[in-house]
Amino acid sequence: MTRYWIGVASREHVQRGVQGGFAQVCHGKIGTLNYMSEGDWLIYYSPTYHFGEKDACRCFTAIGTIDQGEPYTFEMSKDFIPWRRNVTFLKAREMPIEPLLEELTFIKDKKKWGFPFRRGSFEIPRKDFELIAKSMGVLNE
């Protein structure tokens, strides 16, 4: 059964993943990556453009499917060896979240809509995935 996931990262970090064909979530922890399977979908939400900055992006910035294989580690530096999964990212347009807020069911409190994203990665219902994917130009109406 296909599952649908949100990953949260700055736009600059998402773009590195898109270029390299991989996903990292939750500052490199294995967590959610263990629950993902080949064929699952991943959508990245970027609260900011740059890691550690307050330059608001607030867009869904990438979408793709999880490739075959298990999570693996990658040595980015001697002190940072995060977990990754390979992902086939699709060509998509970035989509601001604000126009979708009222329809997204995983956001229970529309006034505190940013709260779910604090988890760093989480599963979403298919209906929400389809809404976001269509808005990014990936699925047809």
N, C-alpha and C positions, 0 to 999 in steps of 0.2 A: 504494500500500500504506500503510495506516494505521500510524503509529508512536506510541509512548507515551513520555512525558517526565515527569521529576521536576524541579521548580524548587524552590530552597531560599531562603526569606526569612522574616523575622520575621512573626508573625501580623499586626501592625499594618500592615506593608507589603503583605502579601497582601490585606488588607481594602481598602486603597486601590485596588489593582488590580481587585479584584472590583467595587467601586463604579464604577470608571472603565472597566471592560471591556477591560483591557489586562494584559499580562505584561511584566515586566522581570526579568532574571536576571543573576547574576554582577556585581552593582553597575553594571548598565547597559551591559555589554559586549554586542556583537552576537553573538559566538560561536554558541551553541546556537540562537539565534533564526533564524539563517540556514538551519539544517537542518530546521526545522519547516515543515510544509505545511498547507494548508487541510484540515481534518478530522482532523488529528492531535489527540491528547489530551494535556492537561497537568494534572498533579496537583502542588499545592504542599505541601511539607513545611516546617513551621515549628519550628525548634529552640527558639526563644524567642518570647516575646510581643512584646518591644520590641527594635528594632535597637540593637545595642551593649550590651545588658544581659545578665545571666545568669539571667533569670527563665524557667526551663525550661517550654516548652510541649510539645514532642515529639509533635506531632500533624500529621496530614495535614489541611490547613485549607481547601483549595479544589480544585475540579475543573472543567475545562471543555474546550471544543474550540477549536482555532486557526481563526480566521476567514480569509476570503479576503484577499489583500493581502500585501505585503512588510513586513519590519521598517522602522521609521521612527524618527527622532529626535524628542525632545520636550524643550524647554528648561524644566527644573524651576527652574533658577537660572542666572545668568550663568556660573557655574563648573561646572555639572553638567547635561549634555545627554545623557541615557541613550537607549539603543535600546529600542524596545518592539515588541510585536506585539499586535494586537487578538485578544481571546478572548471567547467566549460562555461564561460561567460558569453552572453549574447549581446549583440549590438542593441542598445536601448537608449532612450532619452532619459535624462534625469528628471525627476518629478518632485516638486515641492509637496510636503505633506499636508499643508493647511487646507487645500481644496478637498482632501479626502477624509478629513477628521470625522465629520459627522457620519460617514458610512462605514468606517473601520470598526468592526465589532470587538477587536481585541483591546481597543481603547475604551474602557468602561466610563471613566470620568473625563468628559470632554474639556473640562476646565483645567485639568492636570494631565493633559494628554502625553506629556513627556515621560511620565512615570514608568510605563512598561519598558522603555528603552534603557533604563538604568541597569537592567539585568545583563545587558551586553549581547545576549543572543537568546532566542526563544522561538517556540513553535507558534504558528498562526493558523487559523482556519482557512480552508481552501477558498471560501468566498472572499476573504480579505486578500489572499494571494492574487486571485483573478482580478480584483479591482485594481490593485497596484500594478500588476503586470500589464493590464490593458492600458492604464494611464502612461506606462513607460513605452508603449508601442510594441510590446512583445506578443500579446494575444489579440486576436481579432474580436470585435464586438460580437 
